[in-house]
Amino acid sequence: MGCCTSQYSRLSEEISLADRILPNIPPTTSKLRDLTSSERSQLLRLFSDFSSPNSSHLTLEDLRSGLVTFGKSPSTRSLQRIIKQCHLSSAPKDTVDEKGFMLAICSRRSLLWEFLYTDYDTVEELEKESMKKTKGWRFGV
C-alpha cells in the first residue's frame, strides 16, 4: 500500500502550472465518475494551481493567469465564454467551481479544454481552424 500511496502522491505533485504539465485524461473518460482517483487528484491539483489561495472558485482573472502560464493569450470574451460553459448553478455568479472545471476538461468539448490541450493561443485561431474543417468537409476538400 505504501508503494501505491507514494506513486499517487508523486503523480499529483507532478501536475503543476509552473512546469506546464497537464493531467493526461484518456479520451474514453467523459464523466467525473469515470476518473480514477489519480486523475481526479491531478485535476484538483490543476484547479488549485489556477485558483487564488483559499478559494474554491475560479474568477475570470484566475483563468487568465492560469492560461497565460501555459502560453495562451485569452481575450476577455474567451474567458467569459469559458466561465459560461463551466459555470454550475451551485457556484457563485461568474465563477467556476472544481466540479465545473473538471467536467469541462473531461468532456473535451469546452473552450477551456481547447485552450489547455491544443496549440491554439486565442479563440480566433480556434474559430478559423473550425471554419476550415467545416468548409473542407462540406466541399470534400
C-alpha positions as a printed NumPy array, in Angstrom:
array([[  0.   ,   0.   ,   0.   ],
       [  2.878,   2.366,   0.741],
       [  4.137,   1.921,  -2.826],
       [  0.819,   2.897,  -4.342],
       [  0.432,   5.853,  -1.994],
       [  3.85 ,   7.262,  -2.871],
       [  3.179,   6.78 ,  -6.595],
       [ -0.193,   8.509,  -6.183],
       [  1.448,  11.398,  -4.32 ],
       [  4.144,  11.686,  -6.951],
       [  1.563,  11.878,  -9.764],
       [ -0.429,  14.622,  -8.091],
       [  2.763,  16.543,  -7.318],
       [  3.813,  16.367, -10.983],
       [  0.774,  18.359, -12.114],
       [  1.887,  21.953, -11.857],
       [  1.306,  25.215, -13.646],
       [  4.935,  26.146, -13.101],
       [  6.079,  23.106, -15.109],
       [  3.208,  23.421, -17.612],
       [  2.249,  19.772, -17.107],
       [ -1.378,  18.81 , -17.659],
       [ -3.275,  15.753, -16.462],
       [ -3.434,  13.011, -19.068],
       [ -7.122,  12.12 , -19.133],
       [ -7.906,   9.218, -21.519],
       [-10.302,  10.045, -24.387],
       [-12.703,   7.387, -23.107],
       [-13.204,   9.369, -19.89 ],
       [-16.066,  11.795, -20.353],
       [-17.688,  11.851, -16.913],
       [-16.348,  12.518, -13.452],
       [-17.399,   9.082, -12.264],
       [-15.073,   7.582, -14.904],
       [-11.991,   9.25 , -13.402],
       [ -9.509,   7.205, -11.427],
       [ -8.529,   8.589,  -8.035],
       [ -5.186,   9.643,  -9.52 ],
       [ -6.823,  11.504, -12.439],
       [ -9.248,  13.202, -10.046],
       [ -6.345,  14.238,  -7.828],
       [ -4.449,  15.626, -10.812],
       [ -7.449,  17.695, -11.938],
       [ -7.999,  19.014,  -8.42 ],
       [ -4.319,  19.977,  -8.233],
       [ -4.597,  21.805, -11.549],
       [ -7.717,  23.596, -10.29 ],
       [ -5.927,  24.658,  -7.103],
       [ -2.995,  25.948,  -9.166],
       [ -5.415,  28.096, -11.183],
       [ -7.336,  29.394,  -8.15 ],
       [ -6.458,  32.139,  -5.717],
       [ -5.211,  30.991,  -2.304],
       [ -8.018,  29.729,  -0.031],
       [-10.598,  29.943,  -2.832],
       [-12.9  ,  27.188,  -4.017],
       [-13.873,  29.065,  -7.197],
       [-12.08 ,  30.451, -10.238],
       [-12.663,  34.006, -11.352],
       [-12.003,  35.498, -14.762],
       [ -8.598,  36.704, -13.545],
       [ -7.709,  33.28 , -12.126],
       [ -8.466,  31.711, -15.505],
       [ -6.494,  34.385, -17.339],
       [ -3.366,  33.968, -15.211],
       [ -3.559,  30.164, -15.382],
       [ -3.908,  30.135, -19.173],
       [ -1.155,  32.733, -19.61 ],
       [  1.132,  30.374, -17.69 ],
       [  0.538,  27.862, -20.493],
       [  1.489,  30.472, -23.09 ],
       [ -2.093,  31.245, -24.115],
       [ -3.481,  34.697, -24.865],
       [ -7.147,  34.541, -23.898],
       [ -9.309,  37.556, -24.599],
       [-11.814,  38.719, -22.015],
       [-14.561,  37.448, -24.323],
       [-12.942,  33.999, -24.422],
       [-12.651,  33.913, -20.645],
       [-16.294,  34.901, -20.277],
       [-17.251,  32.044, -22.624],
       [-15.177,  29.598, -20.57 ],
       [-16.902,  30.727, -17.379],
       [-20.309,  30.429, -19.027],
       [-19.502,  26.896, -20.259],
       [-18.054,  25.738, -16.925],
       [-20.396,  27.52 , -14.503],
       [-22.626,  25.295, -12.423],
       [-25.64 ,  26.636, -10.586],
       [-24.064,  25.81 ,  -7.231],
       [-21.154,  28.208,  -7.86 ],
       [-21.322,  31.943,  -7.25 ],
       [-22.192,  34.007, -10.339],
       [-19.377,  34.462, -12.865],
       [-17.143,  31.824, -11.296],
       [-16.175,  28.212, -11.918],
       [-16.068,  25.626,  -9.153],
       [-13.999,  22.426,  -9.022],
       [-16.733,  20.248, -10.477],
       [-17.4  ,  22.564, -13.436],
       [-13.658,  22.809, -14.117],
       [-13.181,  19.042, -14.069],
       [-16.285,  18.407, -16.198],
       [-15.059,  20.879, -18.814],
       [-11.756,  19.051, -19.132],
       [-13.269,  15.546, -19.083],
       [-15.863,  16.355, -21.727],
       [-13.226,  17.6  , -24.204],
       [-15.904,  19.864, -25.706],
       [-15.166,  23.072, -23.848],
       [-13.167,  26.128, -24.725],
       [-11.106,  25.541, -21.568],
       [-10.064,  22.1  , -22.848],
       [ -9.251,  23.556, -26.28 ],
       [ -7.032,  26.23 , -24.747],
       [ -5.218,  23.782, -22.471],
       [ -4.821,  20.754, -24.718],
       [ -4.39 ,  22.2  , -28.226],
       [ -1.946,  24.565, -29.875],
       [ -4.446,  27.408, -30.167],
       [ -3.496,  30.565, -28.29 ],
       [ -6.642,  32.561, -28.991],
       [-10.282,  31.788, -29.651],
       [ -9.912,  33.456, -33.049],
       [ -7.338,  30.837, -34.12 ],
       [ -9.636,  28.09 , -32.921],
       [-12.647,  29.508, -34.788],
       [-10.635,  29.925, -38.016],
       [ -9.497,  26.301, -37.837],
       [-13.05 ,  25.136, -37.159],
       [-14.248,  27.058, -40.212],
       [-11.565,  25.406, -42.374],
       [-12.567,  21.944, -41.168],
       [-16.244,  22.647, -41.78 ],
       [-15.611,  24.034, -45.276],
       [-13.321,  21.137, -46.139],
       [-15.91 ,  18.624, -45.015],
       [-18.79 ,  20.263, -46.855],
       [-16.992,  20.615, -50.146],
       [-14.865,  17.492, -49.961],
       [-11.646,  19.483, -49.944]])
